[in-house]
């Protein structure tokens, strides 16, 4: 017996073609939207805007927070010194620390002159600290 194939050769209707085309564009738009959200999240929270070094006196360093305990510090940046080595014109540099070993070093150096290396992010995350400046290393300044 010959195998007779049934073919359903009815062409798709205009409505079916339109729905298929709309679904294709919706999937494409959804993919682009999700990609843009991913790029925005990366740029906002993980992209390093700048990095550098600041030198000053470590005035305050604490471990604080209600929900997320973070290490926060305050460095006094002196631009003009008097002849008794007292800062006349100064600026505060507020920073956060995520690494426990760096935090331990900073606790020991409180009240002394230090060099800190930092990375600046565009926005903060609650578990990373209160500031956009994240200190990654510290060394005493003699």
HELIX and SHEET records of a PDB file:
HELIX    1   1 UNK A   14  UNK A   45  1                                  32    
HELIX    2   2 UNK A  100  UNK A  108  1                                   9    
SHEET    1   A 6 UNK A  48  UNK A  64  0                                        
SHEET    2   A 6 UNK A  70  UNK A  81 -1                                        
SHEET    3   A 6 UNK A  87  UNK A  97 -1                                        
SHEET    4   A 6 UNK A 133  UNK A 140  1                                        
SHEET    5   A 6 UNK A 113  UNK A 121 -1                                        
SHEET    6   A 6 UNK A  48  UNK A  64 -1                                        
END                                                                             
